[in-house]
Amino acid sequence: MNLNEEDAKRFYNIWFKLLDYTNTKFNIVPDLNKLSHSTGINPKEISPIRDRLWLDNTVIDEVVDSNCLQFSETDLALVSSWRNCVSDKFILLKHLKKYSIFMGNKNIYGATGIVSPFEEMFPSFALPLMVQTVLIPFEGRIIYDSLIAPFNIKFGGGAKKGFQDEYRELKSTKGIILTLE
């Protein structure tokens, strides 16, 4: 599952403005064109900007407090909710009908893709897979911040069984987290 086209456009509009603001404020990639006006974006170029954005809530707090990017009230509330992001190395365990299962921070998260479902990017036969990403709230769901880095690690039968056991235990004790708001 993934966002509809309108929500995906809304996410990227907000996301690129935040990255542009972060890059300008901290001069991370000086020669980078404004992302909000770009058509081709190199994930390797924006990764250090994204890392600085999520380092702490400084940028989010500034943008929310001053509304310097002139977001609507709805978009500003969405940006404010991103203070609740979860950044980790996750185990992408499996795909269900409405979301994909990410295990990390001793929790299970049900997350959806933005433009494409996770299953298109990471087919079920390739799971479980360790990935680095940031999960963020989006209108009552969990998505990721558009950057996801898989690790080239193969898990054996024992590790796979351990992940399934951990999944069952966490699901029965904590449940699946479907929103970060």
Secondary structure by P-SEA (a helix, b strand, c coil): ccccaaaaaaaaaaaaaaaaaaaaaccccccccccccccccccccaaaaaaaaaccaaaaaaaaacccccccaaaaaaaaacccccccccccccccccbbbbbccccccbbbbcccccccccccccccbbbbbbbbbcccbbbcccbbbbccccccaaaaaaaaaaaaaaaaccccccccc
